Amino acid sequence: MHDAVTRDTADYEIGVTTSLTDRPLRNLKDGEAFAVLDSRGDFGRRAGTAEGLFFRDTRFLSYLELRLEGQKLELLSSTTHDDKATLSVNLTNPDLHSGAENIARETIFVERTKFLWKGTLYERLRVKNFASETRRLRFNYLFDADFHDLFEVRGVGRQARGRVSARVIGPDRVEFHYFGLDGISRRTFISFAPSPVVLETNGAQLDLDIAPGGAASIFVTECPSDTSISAGSRPAAAATSRISVSRPSNCSPVTPRGWNPSPKRPARRAAALLCPPMCIGRCCPATGFGLQTTLSN
């Protein structure tokens, strides 16, 4: 009889640095994509968490945070809908100082709707001013992408990783790019409407002028894509051969058969809520559907 072999399991242990239960999390799921967010709709505000936007077992966006005048908004309510693809969050402002102005707390109402569909995370931020004066509000989005796989997210280290880069590719869009050791080029595109007044590889600033009792909206799209390319491919060739897995390949101005935003169709109802006003009556570049409804800010 052979003696039992005892092995040291220390190499397989995963150190735990954060708790997943010290604050409530929200989960969105659609197809091969899922998102883990906090109650405000942000993710990655604490290092070492398993939050983010995931696609095909890779985290394509690891950090996203919304701020108003540099401060966190106060949470009023947070609800995940029955379709498991939509998150509705109601927020309000703390006491703020904007230039020479003081903004009293709970005079700005923010309705934040996030919707995961076909691999892309859509967001609509509807802001209403309940103050008696016109307000210029500065909203900031902070973001980052680490392209960690599920094992890395859970704490397993890697001896080598691919190359990560980021660049601004337009007045309203940022691209994160990761060329992995597996020969796959992964990209995350973050776009804004309206175009930010300041856009950098790790953040965007959008200013809204809102009259008393008025409202305005911000739209954000976080879109992952991946493409298998040979290790010897040139970056330019890789970019031109990119295949987006989360955007419709065609965009027809004709309303597709079966389009009917209603409470019985929660996913499409959410898409209608998120669609920018400029898409009404013609093709929506975000969803690929032609909307025939009338939406306000």
C-alpha positions, 0 to 999 in steps of 0.5 A, spaced: 500 500 500 502 506 498 502 512 503 497 517 501 501 524 498 499 530 502 500 536 497 500 543 500 494 547 497 497 554 499 498 555 491 491 554 490 488 559 495 485 565 493 486 571 498 479 575 500 480 582 501 473 585 500 466 583 502 461 581 497 455 582 502 457 589 506 453 593 501 447 591 496 449 589 489 445 589 483 446 584 477 443 585 470 444 579 465 442 578 457 445 573 453 453 572 454 453 579 458 452 581 465 453 586 469 455 587 477 453 594 480 452 597 486 445 600 488 447 607 485 448 604 478 456 605 479 461 599 479 468 598 481 468 604 486 472 599 491 478 596 489 478 588 489 471 587 488 467 583 482 463 588 479 463 591 472 461 589 465 462 582 463 462 579 456 464 572 454 467 571 461 472 577 461 471 584 464 470 589 459 469 595 464 472 595 471 470 602 473 464 607 472 462 612 477 457 618 476 458 624 480 455 631 480 459 637 482 465 632 484 460 629 489 456 622 490 449 623 489 444 621 495 440 614 493 433 614 494 431 608 491 434 602 487 430 597 483 432 591 478 426 589 474 423 582 472 426 582 466 433 582 469 436 586 464 434 593 467 436 597 473 432 603 475 435 608 480 433 615 483 438 619 486 438 626 489 443 631 490 447 633 497 448 640 499 453 643 493 457 649 491 458 650 484 462 656 483 459 662 487 452 658 487 450 654 493 445 648 491 441 646 496 440 639 498 434 635 494 433 640 489 436 636 483 432 629 482 436 624 478 433 618 474 438 613 472 436 607 468 441 602 466 439 597 460 443 591 458 441 588 451 445 584 446 452 585 450 451 593 450 450 597 457 445 603 455 444 608 460 439 614 460 440 620 466 434 624 466 435 630 471 430 635 473 431 642 477 426 643 482 430 649 484 427 656 483 433 658 479 436 656 472 442 651 474 448 649 470 450 642 473 457 639 472 456 631 471 462 627 471 463 620 469 469 616 471 471 610 468 477 604 466 477 597 463 482 592 466 480 586 461 481 581 467 478 574 466 473 571 471 479 567 475 483 574 475 477 577 478 476 572 483 483 573 485 487 568 481 494 572 479 497 571 472 504 571 470 503 575 464 498 579 461 496 582 454 497 589 452 492 595 455 491 601 451 486 607 451 484 613 446 479 618 445 477 616 438 472 622 437 468 628 441 463 623 444 467 616 444 473 613 448 476 606 446 479 601 451 483 596 447 486 589 450 490 585 445 491 578 449 496 573 449 490 568 446 491 572 440 484 576 441 483 583 440 478 586 445 475 593 445 470 597 450 467 603 447 464 608 451 460 614 448 456 620 450 450 624 448 450 630 448 458 630 447 462 632 453 465 638 454 471 635 456 473 628 454 479 624 456 481 616 457 479 616 464 473 620 464 468 625 461 465 632 463 458 634 461 454 640 463 447 641 463 443 648 463 436 646 466 431 652 467 426 652 474 422 646 473 426 643 467 429 637 465 435 634 461 438 628 459 444 624 458 445 618 454 451 613 455 453 607 451 458 602 454 459 597 448 464 591 448 467 587 442 472 582 441 475 579 434 480 573 433 486 576 429 493 573 428 499 575 433 502 578 427 496 582 424 498 590 424 494 594 429 491 598 423 488 591 420 486 589 426 482 595 427 479 594 420 477 587 421 474 588 428 467 585 428 462 588 433 458 582 437 454 587 441 451 592 435 446 591 430 449 590 423 444 593 420 440 599 422 433 600 418 429 606 419 423 602 418 420 599 425 421 592 425 415 587 426 413 586 433 416 592 435 411 595 441 413 598 447 409 595 453 409 593 460 409 586 457 415 587 453 420 590 459 426 589 454 423 594 449 420 598 453 426 600 457 430 601 450 424 606 448 426 609 455 433 610 453 433 612 446 435 619 445 430 624 442 433 625 436 432 618 434 424 619 434 421 617 427 427 614 424 432 609 426 436 609 433 443 608 432 443 605 439 438 600 439 437 599 431 430 600 432 426 605 429 421 608 434 415 611 432 413 614 439 414 620 442 419 621 448 420 627 452 427 629 456 
